[in-house]
Amino acid sequence: QVQLVESGGGLVQAGGSLRLSCAASGSIFSINAMGWYRQAPGKQRELVAHITSGGSTNYSGAVKGRFTISRDNAKNTVYLQMNSLKPEDTAVYYCNLLAARGYVYWGQGTQVTVSS
C-alpha cells in the first residue's frame, strides 16, 4: 500500500506564489515518475507537470515558465513551486506517482484558489 500526502495548498492573490509538497510512503518498490495534475470545477483532470526518477521534467503549456517541479528521491517527495499564479490556476491539485509494473497512485488532492 502506498500513501501520498499533499500539503501547501491555499488561497493566494493573483501574482502570488505557493509551494505544494507530496510525500510518498508505504510499500514503494520503485518510482518511475511523480507529478501533479489539477482539476477545475466542470473540467477534466489535466497534467500540470511531472518528473522522472532521472530528473527529466515535462510541463503543460499553461504553466511552463511559471511552475517548477522538483523531487527529493531520498525522501520520496515531489514539490511544485508555483509562481505568478493566475485565477485560471484555481483547481484541486493532485499528486501522482507512477511506480514499477505500471502501478499508479493518487493523493487526496489539495485546493489551490487564486483570487483576482
Residue pairs with C-beta under 8 A, 6 or more apart in sequence:
1 26
1 27
2 24
2 25
2 26
2 27
2 28
2 97
2 99
2 103
2 105
3 24
3 25
3 26
4 22
4 23
4 24
4 95
4 96
4 97
4 105
4 106
4 107
4 108
5 22
5 23
5 25
5 107
5 108
6 20
6 21
6 22
6 93
6 94
6 95
6 107
6 108
6 109
6 110
7 20
7 21
7 22
7 110
8 18
8 19
8 20
8 21
8 110
9 18
9 20
9 93
9 110
9 111
9 112
10 18
10 111
10 112
10 113
11 113
11 114
11 115
12 18
12 85
12 112
12 113
12 114
12 115
13 114
13 115
14 85
14 86
14 87
14 114
14 115
14 116
15 84
15 85
16 85
16 114
17 81
17 82
17 83
17 84
17 85
18 82
18 85
18 112
19 79
19 80
19 81
19 82
20 36
20 79
20 80
20 82
20 93
20 95
20 110
20 112
21 77
21 78
21 79
22 34
22 36
22 77
22 78
22 79
22 95
22 107
23 75
23 76
23 77
24 31
24 34
24 76
24 77
24 78
24 97
24 105
25 76
28 76
28 97
28 99
29 99
29 100
29 101
30 53
30 99
30 100
31 53
31 73
31 76
31 97
31 98
31 99
31 100
32 52
32 53
32 98
32 99
32 100
33 50
33 51
33 52
33 53
33 97
33 98
34 50
34 51
34 71
34 78
34 95
34 96
34 97
34 98
35 47
35 48
35 49
35 50
35 51
35 69
35 78
35 95
35 96
35 98
36 47
36 48
36 49
36 50
36 69
36 78
36 80
36 93
36 94
36 95
36 96
37 45
37 46
37 47
37 48
37 93
37 94
37 96
38 45
38 46
38 48
38 89
38 91
38 92
38 93
38 94
38 112
39 45
39 46
39 91
39 92
39 94
39 109
40 88
40 90
40 91
40 92
43 91
45 94
46 60
47 58
47 60
48 59
48 60
48 63
48 67
48 80
48 93
49 57
49 58
49 59
49 60
49 63
49 67
49 69
49 80
50 57
50 58
50 69
50 96
51 57
51 58
51 69
51 70
51 71
51 78
53 73
55 71
57 69
59 67
59 69
62 88
63 82
63 89
66 82
66 83
66 84
66 85
67 80
67 81
67 82
67 83
68 80
68 81
68 83
69 78
69 79
69 80
69 81
70 78
70 79
70 81
71 77
71 78
71 79
72 78
72 79
78 95
80 93
82 89
82 112
85 112
85 114
86 114
87 114
87 115
87 116
88 114
89 112
89 114
90 112
90 113
90 114
91 112
92 109
92 110
92 111
92 112
93 109
93 110
93 111
93 112
94 106
94 107
94 108
94 109
95 106
95 107
96 104
96 105
96 106
96 107
97 104
97 105
97 106
98 104
99 105
